[in-house]
Every structure is written in structure tokens, then in C-alpha cells.
Amino acid sequence: MKNILLAVVGLSPQVVTETLFALHQEGKQVDAIYLITTATGKELIASSLLSPAFGRYHRYLKEYGIDPSTISFGFENVHVVKDLYGKEIRDITSDEDNEHLLRCCLDLTFRFTSSPDTTVFFSIAGGRKTMSASLMVAAQLYGRPQDRVYHVLVSPEFENSEDFYYPTRPSQLIRLYDENRNPFFKETRYATVTLVPIPFVSIRGQIAADLLQEPREPAELMLSLIREEPAILTIDIPSGKVIYRQREIDMMPARLALYAFFALLKKDCPLQKEKRSCRDCTDCYLSFYEVAARQKDITELYRGAAGKMVIESEMSDTGITNINAENFNSYRIKIRRDLERGFGAVNAARLAISSTGQRPDKRYGIELDRQNIRVVL
């Protein structure tokens, strides 16, 4: 029986050696280690764990007399979460990032649980909480009776230390910090590393046999689970409202017109038709001069929003029907304040008219994915 350690790792690669140490202390053999991480996590793993000269993983094996050839673990065992275009994701910060993370967890878990001659030790101690949750979901979907889910508990004073990777042999004096970030020193022999088994309910037996022949998309495996519908941004010009996550706000016609203009740019971007996602794409972003060149479109939207109550000031040389650099920035700021007031700062950051690049190449657009935008004219 081959024992595989599959772990999620964020910005604290120590969790790998801590988990390995804890497993060995309980007499559990580990034959291979595989890690799921981000691009940033990969860099930390390379420098702190697998560096030939300073890697703590190599140092641990040497100190505890473990033959390196008995454990398969190298750079090829480090799997970085990637987006749809194969680009490594540096951090898990959005719903879309989490979808890619979950897919990676599911694919590797499917691979390692396909053979009856393997046991998988799932370590959910590292990374962001969403990383631990995704690996736990994978274990619940594909896990078998012989597989185990573990968390690792480390003595509180050692837990957040950048210098602690395992109780060294011989014991070493390392710098720690108290609750007030005051430094103090303590030997590693006083550290305790505890392996905590986490009970999990496997639903592998309830998955149709044809879905266990090859890795599947998360949605295919979780049709019976509750999934939150993606939040839709609705800009309703006739009613003068912006709606998001079951909340709505009233927006002045001039601001609504400019906001709808950028929403329509994103929604109707011809270069995005073949793409599933707008992530990291700014094809629909325009420079101020390109925005001003489409004054007619903005004016038409304004007339639709204002209806019969066209405001004289907005039809002046300094209003929305005569866009210039000064009033353009003023409208952008006021739109963002409206969004923050209605939906909070975090949501407003994704919904607002943002910018990319530096002057004179600055361009403007909305970050939100076009599939999540609806404009009522």
C-alpha cells in the first residue's frame, strides 16, 4: 500500500514539514508528497523547503535519518492552480479563482484515489480557508474508507514563527514573538506538533459509476449540492436604479448614463465573444479620448435615464452631454461613492469604473465579468 500526502499550501510552507513530522511520530509511512498551491506559494516552497542548500525538508530527513529515496517529493510534485489560459494564479481572491482551485483539488484527488493500492492523507492545515475547504470537498467526493483527513496543531508560541518548521534534532534556540510582537527566544524541543484526524463523510459511493471513469467538472459532481447563483449587476435605465446582490440604489441620470455606457462596453465587447471569462482582460477599456469620441452614445443613454426631466445643468458645456477630463473624473468618483453607499466598499471595487495603465495610456472600464452584467434600456 502506497501512502500519499496531499496538502494545500499558502504562504506558510512550514505546514508540510510539520505534517510530515506528525505523521512519522505516529508511525505512519509517507511514500510521496504532492502539494497544491499558488504561484506565490510555489516560490516559497522552492526557497524554504526544496532548496538543495537550505531546504528545511532535506534538513528534516537528514536530522531524523530518513532515506530521501523512500519519499517521492520534488518540484514536479508541486501543482500550481492555473486559470483557463494556463496562467498560474498568484492568490485565491475571487469566485473564479476558487473554481480553478477546486478543479485542481478534484483532479489530483481523483488521480490518487483511482488505485486501490493507495491511501491518501489529506492535509487541510495550510493555505487560505477556501483552500482547506476545497480539498475537504474533494476528499468527501472521492475519498475511500482507507483515506484520512488531517489537521496539524502546533504549540501557540511556535505556530506563527517563520523559523519553526519542526522540532529540530538537536534542539535549537529560535526567535519567537509574544502577543504584542515582542521577541523572545525558546528551544524547539518545547514545541508540540499534534496530528488531528478530521472525520469526513464520503459520498463516493453515491456518485454514478460513469462519473468515476475520468476527472469531471465540479458542477457535474455537485449537482445535488446547493450552489449560490452568481451575483448579477443590473443597470435599469428607465427606473434609474442599480441592483446587485438583492440590493438596489437610485442613481442620478447623468451618472447612470455614464455607468451604463461602460457596462455596455463590457457586455458587448466583440473581442470577448470566444472567451469564457473576462479575467485579466481589458480589451473593452477605453482611453478618455475614446470615451469622449462616443459622446453621442452617452447622451442618448442620458436622455433615456432622464426622460422628460432633462436637467439643464447636465446639458451645459460642463455636463454629461459635453464630457471633458474634469467632469469625467468627477462622475467616476461620484459613481463609486454611490456604489459604496449601496453595496459596500468591497463590492464597489469590482463594480466601479476602474482604470488601467499610466498617463498618457490610461484606460477605463468595469472589472466585473460581462456574463454578470445586465442593462435594461
N, C-alpha and C positions, 0 to 999 in steps of 0.2 A: 504494500500500500504506500503510495507516494503522498506526502503531506505538503500542501501548497499554502503559503501565507499570502493572502491577497489583501492589501491595505490601501486606504486612501491617505494621501499626504498633502498637507498645505505648506505653511511656512515654518513648520517645526518638524524637520526630518528626524529628530530625536525619537519620535514615536516608533520608528522602525526598529532601532536597536533596543528600545525599552520593551517592545512587544516580543522580539526575538529572545531577549534575556528572560522575560517572564515565562515564555513557553518552555525554554530549556530548563528553567528552575523547577518546572512541574514534570520534567521528564518527557516532554513532547518533542519528537524529532521534527525538524523542518528540512525538506529536501529542495524547496525552491521558493523564492520570494518574488512577487510581482507587485508593482506599485501603480496606482492611478493618481495622477497629479496634474498641475497646471504647468505652463511654461516657466513661471517663476519658481514653482516647487522643484521642477527638474533641475534648474540651476543650483538650488540649494542642496539637492540630493547629490549632484555631481561633486560639489565642492566639499561638503561636510561628511558624506557617507562613503562615496566610491572613489574619492581621490586616492591614487596609489600611494602618495606620500603621507597624507594627513587624514585619510578617511577613517571615521570612527567605526565603521562596520569592519574593516580589515583589522583595526586595532582590537576590537572586541573578540574576534575569532582568535587572534594571536594570544591575547591575555588569558582566554579560557581554554586554550589548547584544542580548538576545533579546526579540523582539516577543511580549508576553503573549498576543496574539490567536492565535499559532501553536500554543499548547498549551491544551487544554481541561482546566481544573482549578479547581474551586470547591467550596463547601460541599456542593453536590448530588452531588459525586463521592466524598464520604466516606461509606462504608457501615458502620454500626454493627451488630455482632452482637446479635440480639434473641432473647428466649425465645419460647415458644409463645403467649404472650399479647401479644406485640408490645412488651414492656418491654426497654429497652436494658440489656445486661449490662455491669456495671462492670469485671469482671475474669473471666478464664478460670480457674476454680478447681475444676471438677468434671467428671465424665464427661459430664454433661448439657450443661454449657456448651460442652464440646468438640464435642458433636454439633451444636449450633447454629452454632458456628464453622465446622465442616467443611461444613455445608449452605450457609452463606453463600459460602464459597470455591468450592464446586462450582457454585452458581447463577451467580455472576459469571463464572467461568471458562467455563462453558457459553455464556453470553451473548456473551463476547468472542471465542470461538473458532468461533462459528457461521458467521461470514462468511469466505469465502476471501480477502477483501481486507484482512485484518488480520494483524498479527504481535503477539503478546503477549510482553512482557518481564516475567517473574515475578520479583519481588524478595522473597527469603526472609530478608533481613538483619535485619528488625525484629520486635518483639514477643516474647512468650514462645516457648519452643522448640516448644510444641504448636501455636502459630500458624504458625510456619515449616513444621512437619511437615504441617499440614492443607493449606496452599497447595501444597506439593510433591506431595501426594496428588492434588489437583485437577489439577495440571499433568500428572501421569502418566496420569490417566484421560482427560483431554480434549485434552492438548497435541498439536500437529501438528509436522511437520518444520520449519516456519519459526519456531516459538516457541522461546524461550530462558528458562532459569532462571539467575538471577544471585545472587551474594552480594557484599557490599562489605566490603573490608578497609581500615581506617583506621590510620594510624600509632598505635602503642600509647599514646603520651603524649597524643594528641588524642582517642582513641577514646571515653573516658567523660566528656569535657568537656561541660558543659551549654551552653558558649558557642561550641562549634565546630559549624558546620553545613556548611561547605565552605571551601576555600581562597579567602579574600576577595580582591577586587581593588579598591583596592590592599591589600597585606598589612597585617594588624592584629596588635597585641600583645594576647594574651588570657591569662587566668589558667588554669593547669593544676595538677594535683596529682601528686606522686610516689607511690610505693607505700605510703608512710607517711602519706599525706594531708597532706603539707607543700606549701604553694602555691609555684609558681614561674611565670614568665612566658616566653612564646615566641611568635614571629610565625607567623601562619597559612601563610606561604609555605613553611615547613618541613614542612607536613603532606602526606602522600601518601594518595590515595584510589584504591584499586585495584578494578577490576571483575573478579570471578572467575566465569567461566561454570561452572555445575554440570551435569554430564552427567545426563540422566534418560532412562528408558525409557518411551516412551508405549505404552499398551495401548489407545488409542482404536480402533485397527483391529480389536481383538478384542471390542469391545463390540457387541452386537446392534444392528442399524440402528434398530429400533423404540425403543431406549433413548436414541437420539441425536436424537429429534424434539422433546423438551422436557426441562427440568431434572428430574432424578429424585432420590428419596431416596437418601442414601448407602448404605443397606443393599441397595438394588436394584442398585447399580453394583458393590458389593463382595461379592457372594455367594460368589465364589471365593476371597476373602481370609480369612485367619484372624482371627476377632474373639473377644476374650475375653468369656465369658459374664458377665453382671452378678453381683456377689457377693451371695449370699443370706444374710440373718441368720435362723438357725433357733433358736428357743427351745423346747427339748424338755423339757416339764414332767415326764413320767414318769421320764426318765433323769436329770433335774437338770442338764442341760448346755445351754450356749450355744455355737453353732457359727457360724463366719464365716471365709471365705477358707481353707477346708480346715483350720482350727484349731478346737479345742474346749476349753472350760473348764468345770469344775464350779462351780456357784453354789449358795450356801446357799438352802434352800427359801423363806425369808422374802423374800430379795432377788429370787429368781427369780419369785416370785408378783407382786411389785410391778412388776418389769420386764416380765413377760408382760402385766400389766394395761395398761400404756402401749402395748405393741406391738399388742395387740388394738384399742385405741382408734384407732391409726393405720390398721391394716389394715382395720377395719370402718367407717371414717368415712363416713357416708351422704352428706355434702356433697361427697365427692371422687369419687363414682361416675362422673360425666361428665367428669372431668379425666384427662389422661394423666400428669400429673406433680404431685407434692406440693411442688414448689419454691416457696419463699416463702409457703407456705400453713400456717396454724396453726389451721385450723378444728377440729381434733381435740384441741387443747391445752385442759387444764382448770386451773382455779384449785385451790388446796389444798382449799378448802371443797367444791368439786365432787368432788374425789377422795375426801374423807372421807365424802361422802354416798353413795358407792358402795362402802362398806366391805364389804358382803356379797359383791360380786364378787371383791374382793381376798382375802377369807377363803376363798372357795371355791377359788380358784387356789392358795392356800397349802395347803389340805388335799390338793389333787391333787399338789402338789410334795412334801409331807412324807409322804404315805401313812400308814402305820401308826406312823411315827416322829414324831408331832406333838411339838414341843418345848414344854415347859411355859412357858418364858420368853416365847415368841412368842405364847402365848395369854393373857398377862397384860395389865394395863392399859397397859403401855408397849411391847407387842409389835406385830407386824404385824396382828393381828386387832383392834387398837384404835389405829388410826393417829391421830397428832397431829402438830402442826407440827414438834416437835423430832425425833421418831423418823423422820418423813418425810424430812427433810433428811439425817439420818444414813444412812438406807437409800440415798438417792440418791448420796451421796458414796461409800459402800462399793461400790455397783454400778459406778460409774465406775472405781474402783480395780481391781475385778475385770476390767473390760473392757480397761483399760490394761495390766494384767498379761498378759492373754491375747492381745490383738490390737494393742497399741501405742497410743501417745498420739494419733496422727493418726486412726486408725480409731475409737478410743474417742470422739473429739469428735463424730463423726457418729452413733455408736450410743447414746451415753449419754442419760439423761433430762435434757434441757436446759430452759431457761426463756426466756420472752419477756415483755417489759413490765416495769414497775416496781411495787413495792408501792403501793397495795393491789390492783393489777390484774395481778399476776404470774400467769403460767400456765405449765403444764408439759406436755412431750410429747417425742416422739422425732423427730429431723430426718429420718432415713432414709426414702426413698420407700416407700410402702405395698406397691408391687409387689415389693419386695426383702425382704419380711418373711414368715416362715413360723412359725406357732406350733403345736406338737404338744401337744394336751391329753390 
